[in-house]
Amino acid sequence: MGIEITETLHYIPMVLEVLRFIRQRMKAACACAGTKIIIAEPPIRTIDKGSVTTEFIVAMLVNKYCDHLPMHRQVGRLVKLFGLCRECLDDATILPKSRSGQG
């Protein structure tokens, strides 16, 4: 039946990882389910349908409120340090959508 892959950004200071969760899709074996497709539950996330882990969210909030680093500067730093594209970070649920070049 195939597989379903979920990727999230995981932040460790100065390290950014992509965690990949692979869940197998299978057809139900019992007659009572019919042709129902069964898949394992996805991992629990802090933000529903978000693409970042709790550690990433905490790091962004600490930088914003404790270190007084605005979001658009944090995005610029992630782009520079890790080679991420701005569109990837704009699509992440934790970051606000850019308004006239600033986030």
C-alpha angles and dihedrals in degrees: 000000000000137000137276119223124201121190127194134179113245120194126207113168107282091358126089117188133182110224113207120202114193117197122187119230115214138176114246112262098205124083093229093067095050113195095343117147115226124204132174120257115269119246116276112261133197091227116036111246089000121144099216134077127237090257091057092050092049092049091051093048094047090050091048102044105024101032094032092230111153119230095247090057091048090053090049090050092050090049091050099042101039104023094240121158119245091233090059091053093043088055092053109104096230096060121077118236114267118260115200094333099315130092 
